[in-house]
Amino acid sequence: MELQTIKTFLTIVRLGNFQRAANELQYAQSSITMQIQKLEKQLGLKLFERGKKIQLTEAGKIFAEQAFPIIKNLDQLQNTMNDLLQGEAGSIRIGAIEPAASLYLPKIIFPYIVAHPKIELSINIGYTHTFSKLIHKQEMDFAICSVPDNDNQLVFEPLFSEPLTLLVSDKHPISKKEIVHLEDLQSQRFVVTSKDCPYRKKIETTLQERGSSYSILEISNLAAIKYYVKENYGLAYIPSSIFSLSAFPETSIKEVNNLNMEIITGILYNNNPYVLSVASKKIIQHIKQGFNSLKGLALS
């Protein structure tokens, strides 16, 4: 029993005429007749009462009733497969670090989602080391994150770099200084994120290279750090872009003379070309173009 024969049968039922069905399907009427005869022979039952006007037999009515939803579902399945093939449908799992997850990603991906309503997105906000593991296990498609540890199974494409800026409480003596020097940071407490956060790694590596002694207060949430700085728990180095997310009352931003720190953000994905779906590849290209179009973002 061939699918095309079943579709031919249902077309005849819908149009009520062999010739009309042949015209719509662009078959010769003799071909239509042969298909139905073959189907009836396979079933061992007559499906049509022939005459001036064709009518369904009891078997024909039951066959039509049960065949219609099958063909409908198969057509829907074929359309879905075509959408997947063209990257117009599917599920995409994205990882993103802050502040890119809040500041940039929403405005960049919104037009794409509007234009591709069959795409389902899942966005996981977290840290680069976590994303690397998930991408390895194929539990995440790609991530917007900082430079990962060396891994020949992953590809990292830089998107932009941004400076880390010193945030201090208005209650802290450093807030009164017009020029802050490296020695002013000696023995200071720094409010930092978890050990796996790239910002913390960058800060600690730089301070250690410069021979600065310091203590730390660890806060797992980047957005919460400003509140601890405000209460003068310590100093904090955070991405400059985070200042555009919200106001920082009772704090000030300082530049440290001869101490410049930058963090690179990019796209991380599996280097196996068969892992990424067509939809994932298309949205990655869209995200790249989106970041390229944002003013003030660039690789130094």
C-alpha positions as CSV (number, residue, x, y, z in Angstrom):
1,M,0.0,0.0,0.0
2,E,1.7,3.2,-1.2
3,L,1.2,6.6,0.3
4,Q,0.7,8.2,-3.0
5,T,-2.1,5.8,-3.8
6,I,-3.8,6.7,-0.5
7,K,-3.4,10.4,-1.3
8,T,-5.0,9.7,-4.7
9,F,-7.9,8.0,-3.1
10,L,-8.5,10.9,-0.7
11,T,-8.3,13.4,-3.6
12,I,-11.1,11.5,-5.4
13,V,-13.2,11.5,-2.2
14,R,-12.6,15.2,-1.8
15,L,-13.4,16.2,-5.4
16,G,-16.1,13.5,-5.9
17,N,-14.8,12.7,-9.4
18,F,-12.0,10.6,-11.0
19,Q,-11.4,13.1,-13.8
20,R,-11.1,16.1,-11.4
21,A,-8.7,14.2,-9.3
22,A,-6.6,13.3,-12.3
23,N,-6.5,17.0,-13.4
24,E,-5.5,18.2,-9.9
25,L,-2.8,15.5,-9.5
26,Q,-1.7,15.9,-13.1
27,Y,-2.2,12.2,-13.9
28,A,-4.0,10.5,-16.8
29,Q,-7.4,9.3,-15.7
30,S,-6.4,5.8,-16.6
31,S,-3.5,6.0,-14.1
32,I,-5.9,7.1,-11.4
33,T,-8.2,4.2,-12.2
34,M,-5.3,1.7,-12.1
35,Q,-4.1,3.0,-8.7
36,I,-7.6,2.6,-7.2
37,Q,-8.0,-0.9,-8.7
38,K,-4.6,-1.9,-7.3
39,L,-5.6,-0.5,-3.8
40,E,-8.9,-2.4,-3.8
41,K,-7.1,-5.6,-4.8
42,Q,-4.6,-5.2,-2.0
43,L,-7.5,-4.6,0.5
44,G,-9.7,-7.3,-1.0
45,L,-12.6,-4.7,-0.8
46,K,-14.4,-2.3,-3.1
47,L,-13.9,1.3,-2.1
48,F,-16.2,2.9,-4.7
49,E,-19.6,2.2,-6.1
50,R,-19.2,3.0,-9.8
51,G,-21.9,4.7,-11.7
52,K,-22.9,8.1,-13.0
53,K,-21.9,9.4,-9.7
54,I,-19.3,7.7,-7.6
55,Q,-20.1,6.8,-4.1
56,L,-18.1,5.3,-1.3
57,T,-18.8,1.8,-0.1
58,E,-19.0,1.1,3.6
59,A,-15.3,0.0,3.4
60,G,-14.5,3.1,1.5
61,K,-16.1,5.3,4.2
62,I,-14.1,3.6,6.9
63,F,-10.9,3.7,4.9
64,A,-11.3,7.5,4.1
65,E,-12.1,8.3,7.8
66,Q,-9.0,6.5,9.1
67,A,-6.6,7.4,6.2
68,F,-7.2,11.2,6.3
69,P,-5.6,11.9,9.7
70,I,-2.6,9.6,8.8
71,I,-1.9,11.5,5.6
72,K,-2.5,14.8,7.4
73,N,0.1,13.9,10.1
74,L,2.5,12.7,7.5
75,D,2.2,16.0,5.6
76,Q,2.8,17.9,8.8
77,L,5.8,15.7,9.6
78,Q,7.3,16.3,6.1
79,N,6.8,20.1,6.6
80,T,8.5,19.9,10.0
81,M,11.4,18.0,8.5
82,N,11.7,20.6,5.7
83,D,11.7,23.4,8.2
84,L,14.5,21.7,10.2
85,L,16.5,21.2,7.0
86,Q,16.1,24.9,6.2
87,G,16.8,26.0,9.7
88,E,13.3,27.4,10.1
89,A,12.4,25.2,13.1
90,G,14.0,23.4,16.0
91,S,15.3,23.9,19.6
92,I,18.4,26.0,20.2
93,R,20.2,25.9,23.6
94,I,22.3,29.0,24.3
95,G,24.6,29.8,27.2
96,A,25.5,33.5,28.0
97,I,27.6,35.2,30.7
98,E,26.7,38.5,32.2
99,P,26.5,41.3,31.4
100,A,26.2,40.2,27.7
101,A,23.2,38.0,28.6
102,S,21.2,41.0,29.9
103,L,22.7,44.0,28.0
104,Y,23.2,42.8,24.5
105,L,21.6,39.4,23.7
106,P,17.9,40.4,24.1
107,K,18.1,43.2,21.5
108,I,20.2,41.1,19.1
109,I,18.1,37.9,19.0
110,F,14.6,39.4,19.2
111,P,14.4,40.3,15.5
112,Y,15.5,36.8,14.6
113,I,12.9,35.1,16.8
114,V,10.2,37.3,15.3
115,A,11.2,36.3,11.8
116,H,11.5,32.6,12.8
117,P,8.5,31.8,15.1
118,K,9.0,28.0,14.9
119,I,12.4,28.3,16.6
120,E,12.4,27.5,20.4
121,L,15.1,29.1,22.4
122,S,16.5,28.1,25.8
123,I,19.0,30.6,27.4
124,N,21.2,29.5,30.3
125,I,23.0,32.3,32.2
126,G,26.1,31.2,33.9
127,Y,29.9,30.8,33.6
128,T,32.2,29.8,30.7
129,H,33.6,26.7,32.4
130,T,30.1,25.3,32.8
131,F,29.2,26.1,29.2
132,S,32.4,24.3,28.0
133,K,31.3,21.1,29.7
134,L,27.7,21.3,28.4
135,I,28.9,21.9,24.9
136,H,31.2,18.9,25.2
137,K,28.3,16.8,26.2
138,Q,26.1,18.2,23.5
139,E,23.7,19.5,26.1
140,M,24.2,23.1,24.8
141,D,24.6,24.3,21.3
142,F,26.8,27.3,21.8
143,A,27.6,30.1,24.3
144,I,28.3,33.8,24.4
145,C,31.2,33.7,26.9
146,S,34.8,34.6,27.8
147,V,37.9,32.9,26.4
148,P,37.7,29.2,27.6
149,D,40.6,27.0,28.7
150,N,42.5,25.5,25.8
151,D,40.4,22.8,24.2
152,N,40.9,21.4,20.7
153,Q,37.3,20.2,20.6
154,L,35.9,23.6,21.0
155,V,36.0,26.7,18.7
156,F,36.0,30.2,20.2
157,E,35.4,33.2,18.0
158,P,36.0,36.6,19.6
159,L,33.2,39.2,19.3
160,F,34.3,42.2,21.4
161,S,36.5,43.3,24.3
162,E,35.7,45.6,27.1
163,P,37.6,47.1,30.0
164,L,37.1,46.1,33.6
165,T,36.4,49.2,35.7
166,L,37.2,49.8,39.4
167,L,34.0,50.5,41.5
168,V,34.4,52.0,44.9
169,S,32.0,53.1,47.6
170,D,31.7,56.9,48.3
171,K,32.6,55.9,51.9
172,H,36.0,54.5,50.8
173,P,39.1,56.8,51.0
174,I,40.0,55.9,47.4
175,S,36.8,57.6,46.2
176,K,38.3,61.0,47.2
177,K,41.4,60.5,45.0
178,E,41.5,62.1,41.6
179,I,44.2,59.7,40.5
180,V,44.4,56.2,41.8
181,H,47.8,54.4,41.7
182,L,48.6,50.7,41.9
183,E,50.0,51.1,45.4
184,D,46.6,52.4,46.6
185,L,45.2,48.9,46.0
186,Q,47.7,47.3,48.3
187,S,46.1,45.3,51.1
188,Q,42.6,46.2,49.9
189,R,39.7,43.9,50.0
190,F,38.1,43.0,46.7
191,V,34.6,41.9,46.2
192,V,34.7,39.2,43.6
193,T,32.6,36.5,41.9
194,S,33.2,32.7,42.1
195,K,36.6,31.2,41.3
196,D,35.4,30.0,37.9
197,C,34.3,33.5,36.8
198,P,36.7,34.9,34.1
199,Y,36.5,38.4,35.6
200,R,37.9,37.2,38.9
201,K,40.6,35.1,37.2
202,K,41.6,38.2,35.2
203,I,41.7,40.5,38.3
204,E,43.6,38.1,40.5
205,T,46.1,37.2,37.8
206,T,46.8,40.9,37.0
207,L,47.1,41.9,40.7
208,Q,49.4,39.0,41.4
209,E,51.6,39.9,38.4
210,R,51.9,43.5,39.7
211,G,52.8,42.2,43.2
212,S,49.7,43.6,44.9
213,S,48.6,42.0,48.2
214,Y,44.9,41.8,48.7
215,S,42.0,39.9,50.4
216,I,38.7,38.9,48.9
217,L,35.0,38.7,49.7
218,E,33.4,36.2,47.3
219,I,29.9,36.9,46.0
220,S,28.5,34.4,43.5
221,N,26.2,36.8,41.8
222,L,27.8,39.5,39.6
223,A,24.8,41.8,39.9
224,A,24.9,41.7,43.7
225,I,28.4,42.9,44.0
226,K,27.5,46.6,43.6
227,Y,25.4,46.5,46.8
228,Y,28.4,45.2,48.8
229,V,30.6,47.8,47.3
230,K,28.1,50.5,48.2
231,E,28.2,49.4,51.9
232,N,32.0,49.6,51.7
233,Y,32.7,45.9,52.0
234,G,35.5,46.3,49.5
235,L,36.5,47.4,45.9
236,A,35.3,45.6,42.8
237,Y,36.5,45.3,39.2
238,I,33.5,44.8,36.9
239,P,32.9,45.1,33.2
240,S,32.3,48.7,32.1
241,S,29.2,47.8,30.2
242,I,27.4,46.7,33.4
243,F,27.1,50.4,34.3
244,S,24.5,50.9,31.6
245,L,22.2,48.2,33.2
246,S,21.3,50.3,36.3
247,A,22.4,53.2,38.4
248,F,25.1,52.8,41.1
249,P,24.1,55.3,43.9
250,E,26.7,56.1,46.5
251,T,29.5,54.6,44.4
252,S,32.0,56.0,41.9
253,I,34.1,54.7,39.1
254,K,37.9,55.1,39.2
255,E,40.7,54.5,36.7
256,V,43.9,53.0,38.1
257,N,47.0,54.6,36.6
258,N,48.9,52.1,34.4
259,L,46.6,49.3,35.2
260,N,44.3,48.4,32.3
261,M,42.4,45.1,32.3
262,E,40.1,43.9,29.5
263,I,38.0,40.9,29.0
264,I,37.2,39.3,25.6
265,T,33.7,37.9,24.9
266,G,33.0,35.6,22.0
267,I,31.0,32.6,20.7
268,L,31.9,29.1,21.8
269,Y,30.8,26.0,20.0
270,N,31.8,22.4,19.2
271,N,34.3,22.1,16.4
272,N,32.5,19.1,15.0
273,P,30.6,20.5,12.0
274,Y,27.9,17.9,12.3
275,V,26.9,18.8,15.9
276,L,25.4,22.2,15.2
277,S,22.0,22.2,13.6
278,V,21.2,24.4,10.6
279,A,19.1,26.6,12.9
280,S,22.0,27.0,15.3
281,K,24.4,27.9,12.5
282,K,22.0,30.5,11.2
283,I,21.4,32.2,14.5
284,I,25.2,32.3,15.2
285,Q,25.6,34.2,12.0
286,H,22.8,36.6,13.1
287,I,24.4,37.1,16.5
288,K,27.8,37.9,14.9
289,Q,26.2,40.5,12.7
290,G,24.3,41.9,15.6
291,F,27.4,42.4,17.7
292,N,29.3,43.9,14.8
293,S,26.5,46.5,14.4
294,L,26.5,47.6,18.0
295,K,28.3,50.9,18.5
296,G,31.1,51.1,20.9
297,L,31.9,47.3,20.8
298,A,35.1,46.3,19.1
299,L,38.1,44.1,19.5
300,S,41.2,46.0,20.5
